[in-house]
Amino acid sequence: RLRESTDATRRMRTAVVALCCLAGASAFTAPAPSLFRAASAASVPSLRHGAAAGARMMADDMSPTDKAKQLAGYKAVDDHVESGMTVGLGTGSTAYFAVERVGQKLKSGELKDIMCIPTSERTREQAESLDIPLCTLNERSNLDVAIDGADAVDPDYALVKGGGGALLREKMVEVMAKKFICIVDDSKLVDGLGPSFALPVEITPFCSEHTLRTIAALPELKGGEAVIRTGDCSNNAVEEGKPPAVTDNGNYIVDVSFKSNIKDVNAAAKALKETVGVVDHGLFVDMTHQVIVATKEGKCRVAGKGGEDCWWK
């Protein structure tokens, strides 16, 4: 019986070793864990863009466009963020790299005692993964600097923002900053707002079709075609068969596309803001302190205060 017990124990040990070997081998073939935890597309914008940016960041073969975005994001933090500041963190594929840079400099000790305010749930999750201290406007209403990207920049440094679905929080945070630094690659520079990127407008879900028609009928938006964004809030598109995209704030987004430049950006912004049912819009006017523009050749140019005059008129 003792011999039988010993043989059984030996067989059990052999089986355990085999299982361990199999588990070790699978560790090399299993897919890498996601950079961010999953989130419901119905309540929080998709994190796929953040995860994709993280994958690109770690790759040696980043595209020229992504390298330009990284260059602009890093320069904005290096030039404008100092220890002890309250910093607004933007949302999107370019702002991703600014958030990354803040995390790097905190980890290295170059930055200390800073507090950051994220402009979306997506950015909040990225910042938390980098151990960046966070708060909201409820705790700190005044910011030293905010850094964010844009979907289009005109010669007056007026912006179209909201392609990622975070325009309301972005505007609430960035309007409270002493300096708002816009970071873009040179493909976002335009001679007028409208044709290059549809204008996002955040609206209440209540009677959304009515608000859509009201927006489309505004004289200040003449020539614009308005549609409700569907599917993923950060996709800036209409996905057939999908329900309306929902922002972090539980609202819908109307995208207004144009074939020619918006004639009067200030008038359009005012008309949208005065429309009942509109929460806010993606025109950021008279807010930009500086525009950091990165080129695919790996250089940065700075327009605005402390930089050059606009060169893309």
C-alpha positions as MATLAB code, in Angstrom:
seq = 'RLRESTDATRRMRTAVVALCCLAGASAFTAPAPSLFRAASAASVPSLRHGAAAGARMMADDMSPTDKAKQLAGYKAVDDHVESGMTVGLGTGSTAYFAVERVGQKLKSGELKDIMCIPTSERTREQAESLDIPLCTLNERSNLDVAIDGADAVDPDYALVKGGGGALLREKMVEVMAKKFICIVDDSKLVDGLGPSFALPVEITPFCSEHTLRTIAALPELKGGEAVIRTGDCSNNAVEEGKPPAVTDNGNYIVDVSFKSNIKDVNAAAKALKETVGVVDHGLFVDMTHQVIVATKEGKCRVAGKGGEDCWWK';
ca = [
       0.000    0.000    0.000;
       2.904    2.321    0.830;
       4.440    1.631   -2.631;
       1.068    2.318   -4.300;
       0.740    5.594   -2.366;
       4.243    6.659   -3.396;
       3.533    5.848   -7.059;
       0.311    7.843   -6.942;
       2.117   10.819   -5.438;
       4.802   10.596   -8.135;
       2.142   10.539  -10.883;
       0.405   13.577   -9.346;
       3.662   15.535   -9.242;
       4.325   14.683  -12.906;
       0.860   15.938  -13.867;
       1.351   19.205  -11.968;
       4.688   19.848  -13.670;
       3.104   19.217  -17.072;
       0.282   21.650  -16.342;
       2.768   24.304  -15.225;
       4.734   23.902  -18.441;
       1.584   24.272  -20.505;
       0.597   27.397  -18.575;
       4.041   28.886  -19.063;
       3.938   28.251  -22.783;
       0.501   29.833  -23.115;
       1.775   32.979  -21.405;
       3.990   33.588  -24.417;
       1.175   33.150  -26.914;
      -1.714   34.791  -25.086;
      -2.683   38.302  -26.246;
      -1.359   41.206  -24.197;
      -3.867   42.676  -21.722;
      -5.740   45.763  -22.838;
      -4.153   49.079  -21.891;
      -7.430   50.256  -20.435;
     -10.309   48.404  -18.806;
     -13.426   47.979  -20.902;
     -16.177   50.573  -20.729;
     -19.776   50.649  -21.890;
     -20.109   52.551  -25.168;
     -23.595   53.610  -24.082;
     -22.278   55.627  -21.147;
     -18.555   56.222  -21.703;
     -16.748   56.928  -24.992;
     -14.802   53.967  -26.304;
     -11.259   53.532  -25.004;
     -10.124   51.941  -28.243;
      -8.532   55.201  -29.350;
      -6.493   55.392  -26.123;
      -5.422   51.772  -26.358;
      -4.502   52.188  -30.012;
      -2.461   55.273  -29.190;
      -0.677   53.338  -26.459;
       0.153   50.556  -28.888;
       1.480   53.063  -31.412;
       3.504   54.825  -28.727;
       5.314   51.584  -27.829;
       5.937   50.641  -31.448;
       9.141   51.572  -33.210;
       7.264   52.170  -36.459;
       4.857   54.954  -35.468;
       3.410   56.722  -38.476;
       4.737   60.199  -39.323;
       1.402   61.658  -38.192;
       1.593   59.943  -34.798;
       5.203   61.012  -34.372;
       4.133   64.601  -35.086;
       1.332   64.349  -32.522;
       3.764   63.000  -29.944;
       6.205   65.811  -30.696;
       3.533   68.491  -30.178;
       2.176   66.879  -27.030;
       5.594   66.533  -25.417;
       6.640   70.086  -26.327;
       3.468   71.556  -24.799;
       4.161   69.872  -21.465;
       7.896   70.655  -21.533;
       7.259   74.341  -22.322;
       4.220   75.094  -20.175;
       3.820   72.688  -17.241;
       5.744   73.352  -14.025;
       5.683   71.914  -10.528;
       2.870   73.169   -8.332;
       0.493   73.849  -11.241;
      -3.129   72.885  -11.828;
      -3.300   71.448  -15.352;
      -6.199   70.654  -17.672;
      -5.738   67.416  -19.597;
      -7.377   67.257  -23.011;
      -8.949   64.369  -24.892;
      -8.015   62.777  -28.199;
      -5.167   61.190  -30.109;
      -2.849   64.219  -29.787;
      -3.733   65.084  -26.192;
      -2.963   61.459  -25.341;
       0.739   62.182  -25.736;
       0.572   65.281  -23.519;
      -0.994   63.179  -20.755;
       1.684   60.558  -21.303;
       4.405   63.207  -20.951;
       2.950   64.500  -17.680;
       3.048   60.946  -16.342;
       6.652   60.480  -17.441;
       7.834   63.683  -15.785;
       5.983   62.928  -12.553;
       7.549   59.484  -12.422;
      11.039   60.858  -13.042;
      10.607   63.573  -10.407;
      10.904   66.450  -12.883;
       7.367   67.496  -11.928;
       6.057   67.596   -8.380;
       2.932   68.746   -6.562;
       0.767   69.150   -9.622;
      -2.965   68.501   -9.835;
      -4.696   67.678  -13.116;
      -8.290   67.944  -14.313;
      -9.287   65.486  -17.070;
     -11.770   66.456  -19.768;
     -13.275   62.998  -20.320;
     -13.631   59.572  -18.752;
     -11.176   58.274  -21.343;
      -8.529   60.766  -20.237;
      -9.288   60.135  -16.586;
      -8.571   56.434  -17.031;
      -5.322   57.094  -18.878;
      -4.191   59.556  -16.183;
      -5.059   57.141  -13.388;
      -3.028   54.417  -15.101;
      -0.034   56.803  -14.962;
      -0.616   57.750  -11.291;
      -1.344   61.387  -12.159;
      -3.135   63.176   -9.283;
      -6.633   64.238  -10.361;
      -9.451   66.479   -9.227;
     -12.407   68.268  -10.836;
     -13.510   71.867  -11.250;
     -15.496   71.394   -8.043;
     -12.222   71.315   -6.128;
     -10.219   73.769   -8.269;
     -11.931   76.261  -10.544;
      -8.787   78.069  -11.702;
      -6.156   76.363  -13.840;
      -2.651   77.477  -14.731;
      -2.682   75.799  -18.131;
      -4.778   73.438  -20.240;
      -3.426   71.391  -23.144;
      -5.615   69.850  -25.813;
      -5.808   69.069  -29.507;
      -8.222   70.350  -32.150;
      -9.919   69.051  -35.275;
      -9.367   72.309  -37.187;
      -7.545   75.615  -36.553;
      -8.244   78.773  -38.576;
      -5.950   81.825  -39.030;
      -7.615   83.576  -36.047;
      -6.832   80.529  -33.873;
     -10.528   79.685  -33.634;
     -10.995   75.940  -33.336;
     -13.401   73.157  -34.132;
     -13.303   70.549  -31.376;
     -15.473   67.630  -30.359;
     -14.565   64.866  -32.779;
     -13.936   62.657  -29.752;
     -17.250   63.581  -28.155;
     -15.802   65.478  -25.175;
     -16.434   69.090  -26.250;
     -18.521   70.165  -23.231;
     -16.031   69.065  -20.584;
     -13.142   70.307  -22.714;
     -14.658   73.776  -22.965;
     -15.633   73.923  -19.277;
     -12.072   73.103  -18.229;
     -10.134   75.023  -20.863;
     -12.052   78.274  -20.535;
     -10.916   78.393  -16.893;
      -7.198   78.135  -17.732;
      -4.851   81.122  -17.697;
      -3.316   79.604  -20.845;
      -4.937   77.206  -23.278;
      -2.315   75.507  -25.441;
      -3.614   73.878  -28.607;
      -1.527   71.020  -30.011;
      -2.013   69.779  -33.584;
      -0.245   68.312  -36.553;
      -0.115   70.519  -39.629;
      -2.991   68.697  -41.351;
      -5.390   70.521  -38.991;
      -4.470   74.016  -40.238;
      -7.219   75.485  -42.448;
      -8.092   78.803  -44.061;
     -11.624   78.617  -42.645;
     -13.700   76.397  -40.371;
     -16.361   74.101  -41.773;
     -15.336   72.022  -44.773;
     -12.402   70.124  -43.265;
     -14.257   68.777  -40.234;
     -17.946   68.678  -39.301;
     -18.924   70.983  -36.422;
     -20.064   68.970  -33.364;
     -22.942   70.324  -31.272;
     -23.911   68.651  -27.981;
     -27.680   68.543  -27.434;
     -30.124   67.112  -24.899;
     -31.694   63.748  -25.791;
     -35.165   65.186  -25.145;
     -36.805   65.950  -28.510;
     -33.448   65.564  -30.250;
     -34.980   65.513  -33.740;
     -36.626   68.876  -33.032;
     -33.306   70.349  -31.885;
     -31.597   68.864  -34.959;
     -34.045   70.677  -37.243;
     -33.663   73.915  -35.270;
     -29.884   73.799  -35.655;
     -30.132   73.040  -39.382;
     -32.424   76.053  -39.862;
     -30.118   78.611  -38.219;
     -29.202   81.345  -40.748;
     -25.706   81.512  -39.234;
     -25.186   77.869  -40.266;
     -26.570   78.276  -43.771;
     -25.320   75.552  -46.073;
     -24.670   73.116  -43.238;
     -26.053   69.584  -43.208;
     -26.892   68.320  -39.713;
     -27.035   64.679  -38.603;
     -27.110   62.983  -35.208;
     -23.935   61.020  -34.468;
     -24.589   57.316  -33.901;
     -22.635   54.376  -32.528;
     -19.443   55.147  -30.625;
     -19.364   58.729  -29.347;
     -15.738   59.181  -30.385;
     -16.175   57.984  -33.966;
     -17.409   61.284  -35.448;
     -19.648   59.312  -37.807;
     -23.062   57.872  -38.471;
     -23.037   54.092  -38.016;
     -25.965   52.497  -39.806;
     -28.401   50.741  -37.498;
     -26.748   52.043  -34.329;
     -28.477   54.188  -31.678;
     -27.441   57.802  -31.069;
     -23.961   58.203  -29.599;
     -24.048   59.224  -25.930;
     -21.495   61.571  -24.354;
     -19.991   61.311  -20.869;
     -22.737   63.710  -19.829;
     -25.586   61.577  -21.187;
     -26.230   63.861  -24.172;
     -26.330   63.413  -27.963;
     -24.127   65.058  -30.601;
     -25.233   66.684  -33.841;
     -22.510   66.962  -36.500;
     -22.938   69.817  -38.980;
     -20.923   69.454  -42.194;
     -20.196   72.292  -44.625;
     -18.995   72.504  -48.210;
     -17.717   76.065  -47.760;
     -16.278   78.054  -44.867;
     -18.568   79.219  -42.067;
     -18.986   82.890  -42.962;
     -19.027   84.299  -39.410;
     -17.654   81.955  -36.761;
     -18.505   84.285  -33.861;
     -22.099   84.696  -35.050;
     -22.459   80.930  -35.490;
     -21.132   80.315  -31.983;
     -23.542   82.861  -30.496;
     -26.553   81.491  -32.385;
     -25.839   77.926  -31.293;
     -25.343   78.922  -27.671;
     -28.710   80.702  -27.693;
     -30.578   77.724  -29.153;
     -32.754   75.975  -26.569;
     -31.852   72.281  -26.491;
     -28.190   72.929  -27.310;
     -25.890   72.234  -24.364;
     -22.749   73.577  -26.065;
     -20.908   73.507  -29.361;
     -17.474   72.711  -30.746;
     -16.493   76.248  -31.763;
     -13.722   77.411  -29.431;
     -13.373   81.132  -30.137;
     -11.014   83.649  -28.474;
      -9.655   80.978  -26.141;
      -6.335   79.891  -27.662;
      -3.137   81.272  -26.129;
      -0.775   79.363  -28.380;
      -0.879   76.742  -31.133;
       1.953   74.199  -31.260;
       2.093   72.698  -34.744;
       4.120   69.571  -35.464;
       5.107   68.585  -38.990;
       5.714   65.156  -40.464;
       9.346   66.218  -40.902;
       9.726   66.118  -37.123;
       9.747   69.842  -36.386;
       7.511   72.098  -34.298;
       6.371   75.632  -35.015;
       4.572   77.843  -32.529;
       1.878   80.362  -33.432;
       0.214   82.873  -31.142;
       1.513   84.545  -28.003;
       5.251   84.046  -27.702;
       5.418   82.535  -31.180;
       5.098   83.391  -34.850;
       2.266   85.146  -36.575;
      -0.130   82.828  -38.384;
       1.573   81.454  -41.499;
      -1.367   79.542  -43.052;
      -3.582   82.489  -44.041;
];
